[in-house]
Amino acid sequence: MQVDVIDLELSDGVAVDIHESKALVHRLLIVDTEPSAADMSAAAIAVLASDLLPDWHDDWVILEAED
């Protein structure tokens, strides 16, 4: 039995917002460090307030959203 392997990649110009959101949260949780103006901007708050994959109800999505 032969199995065909297909590689799937995102384009170099694609940003993955969950990675950016996690990095932002980690920066905000650093003790003894003043957050930057960009980290406290309306855009940063909107990123953290948005749903992860809205209307998806797979277990892994729910776990990631809770994380």
Buried (B, 14 or more C-beta within 10 A) or exposed (E): EEEEEEEEEEEEEEEEEEEEBEEBBEBBEEEEEEBEEEBEEEEBEEBEEEEBEEEEEEEEBEEBEEE
